[in-house]
Amino acid sequence: MKKISSGFTFFHKKIFPLFWFGFIAFFLANVWTLGEDLTKNPVFIVVPIFMLLIGFVILKKLVWDLMDEVYDGGDYLLVKNRGDEERIPLSNIMNVSASTFTNPPRVTLRLVRPGKFGEELTFSPIKKFSLSPFAKHPMIDDLIRRVDQARVMRAVDQRVGR
């Protein structure tokens, strides 16, 4: 089985938010302990609170929904998240969409039948170096092709009545 999810997912989901919120908390604690008169200059409170809110929204939308690990088993994917795991046959995947211009890059799998983690699973793929920012990711293209083949086989099986 080959791992197709990024090794940096743990950093993106756990370490980076700790640094982000920790730095802002440290800044606010320093402002508080220095006895800064916040009625004269509220920017010392408004800007960090704005940064907390923006950071929370971005992390919630782009990072915290990522699966921890995804492995390719040929005709299925093994997905692990928060200690749970699920085996997803490629024939149960309806659509594969990739957003490679985000950081971290994201691959979203929409399922025919929802599983343990819901009807959509998102993971960050292993990054491939390319000089062209518009180059296609070979692993994602391969996954799209194999999912399409499995979908065709599922349709044939349903017509035949298997």
Secondary structure by P-SEA (a helix, b strand, c coil): cccccccccccccccaaaaaaaaaaaaaaaaaaacccccccccccaaaaaaaaaaaaaaaacccccccbbbbcccbbbbbcccbbbbbbcccccccccccccccbbbbbbbccccccccbbbbbccbbbbcccccccaaaaaaaaaaaaaaaaaaaaaaacc
